[in-house]
Amino acid sequence: MSVKFSEFVYKRPDINYIVKAFNVLLSEFQNAESAGVQYSKLKEINALRKDFDSMRSIANVRYTINTEDKFYSEEYEYFDNVNPVYSGIREKLYRALAESRFRDELEKKTGKELFKIASVYVKTFDDSILEDLKAENHLVTSYIKLIASAKILYEGEDRNLSGMAPFIQSENREVRKSASESKWKFFEDNESEFDRIYDELVKIRTLIAKKLGYKNFIELGYDRMERMGYASKEVAGFRDAVKEFIIPVTQALNKLKKKRIGLDNLYYYDEAFSFRDGNPVPKGSPEWIVEKANKMYMELSEETGSFINFMIDHDLMDLYNRKGKSAGGYCTYIANHESPFIFSNMNGTSDDIRVLTHEAGHAFQVYESRDFEIMEYIHPSTDACEIHSMSM
């Protein structure tokens, strides 16, 4: 029987129990007399972590589907407070791995990448930043709630930010202009709150970085994203290349676009409009899009066919744009069910196809990685994840 996402059981994890159970297992790991026993204890620790991660993922999805849901709003806030404690657990585990007297043997079982990840992660956490991490989490949540709260009265109906997209891409330039002005009016009306969140985030992240011994948050941010093998110098070189090679191409394309859509000048409200007779749009509802995606993935390969059937059978996609729903799109993973989950805000524009296919790239990657025993290998680094989504 297929268990659907709505039937996934959620139970708030008791962080005090998790800490106690983890400390017992960690002590047994450190006192083990062989690499085999240590590896066995590592699997037990990972089972504990999977339970926590699964509950956190379920709560996150159900909250972002409806930010006005009181129960999951409180659960989301709970994780804001306990995630830093959980980060401390990971730091202890990674430090114990790095210091293991059986490290060489463990590396043969786990691969060296786990130890590289561990060496970066231990630099990003210390007990001294526990309360600062909670403050950072609450600020990020404030931003999510603020974005989701948008109620823009346009053409007689309250619309969220995603709901404004079809009007911003309208064939009628006056509609594009007025819709864009209405959208940005929301940001203008909430300017002081956006500024407060941004200012406080800069300050708290700088404080965290300094406490950890970093020069600034940029260095800490790179380590949080597990950027190994390259640093800000290489990224600066990439930015210079974009300036030298890509920007001239985009300027040339904009000149062609201006001619194509018959305008003397391009303004910001023309940015999302591409063709005189209108932008391409999906030829059906979200259900029609999923039906066509199913056909495409079934024809693409046996693996992608198995993947898309799994996603549909278990109802692992929430695609409609609705009031109270968080903005954007993402893919997450629910370890206990070995299930990816795709979240998006379909609004009748070509982004419906692009975002679903992009997130399906992430989802297919974790679906194919779900049998890995080492949790750190379910997802690659934040940057490497985009290889799968963008190539899809």
Steps between C-alpha positions, in 0.01 A plus 500: 500500500633846406521733797435855384674806640182609679517169692862544610494503880645807666613500862703780651845357579605535864835674473593411859448129430698529175793667676507232772471211254764656277746547787466133595561386143787745453668370816465144369645614166801661665565199726459240225785254456474466123406690184216252449339587833548872433333467162210314664460781755517758222202331334307512831581869537385562143169323571446745786588789270265373228206510740573861591564605139180330382279675754668832422442452125133406545441802724681728255294382203168522682583846633613643164191351331292712738686757710169584669473150653534564874621151592780480244589864555574407862692190388706710260584735787593199715757391243637856484586455868629141496687494168807662660501228767483240224789678327699444819430127474634493145810692604576247775450210260726651236769580753487141628530372143803719433667383821418130459801271540340284231463787254689332218282191520182706531594699191511175303140429609357853470720669243722800568234757412325453835816602679545803275146610579566442870817708496314796351192468720685503834628848414143633468370413847587567861285499813567872538279581199198292604274796584629695200397216267151504650479875437617448141237229443221721635603784268493269196154377604384860536604561140317187376184607683524855371534387137211254541280771657475701177139583415512721194158626390507478122204479263262454790681213672765464770803330344832379640833567325479186284146593400623827348729328247243452218417871506868600507540296179186637332496592129352833607785730601278711728397184687867400535581845634212520749550140618873560554425819691249314718749224571780737598257710703478204739876521556483877533219477758705248699835667442574564866437135593712368213776742601477392864529132412791562264685725743459258789603203284819676392583581860424156646680315219804725534498436876476122445786509250723703733429269795603203287826668402406593143591836350143553382177319416608441140761248616250333734236495225736314267564234767129468578444426131781239509699684235815291490773536239422859414445824690404865457798568274378249241142627527626857448665375180170351389323833566763680291439252217125563520564874475737459206319235296140450613380857555583608142299201374198593717522859377499378140204271575309792654553703182354213300214469747422871477465466123307174528231638732488836321618742770730802484616453859495216751395570858508275805140391443597369154763264637273196530330553161661332199270484195259745340221241489559399862728274698467123464271357767397148604217360289322354800451484875759382756345153467557516121862606559558205735337267247737621227798486735407142583495411128836671445674328789351163411647534151834640619623192688391215722652683799322830439177310434528323836576834663201693363259215580633497857446877532145483363394184686612644834366852431845651551438828318315814605487720191207742526549864592266582792448777751720451804741274315871579522656647187736325258577137441721236658570129533554333837551143616318300767750235607273261691280464191788521251287762327586821320237775510448774239352837597411772247249777424347442158341818368430442131837620369788316335666490843254221584690272262846634580467479880339155502772362270774672700375363832448159340873503427569536872233243585629241251852539641393430859267224381799329336714564812248378757676168560825661620573407862699818559251784547743761374495335157124531445556861393820635347615851594264795452678598180532148359125446549438754226677281245213252524221758497638717220604206280148355534 
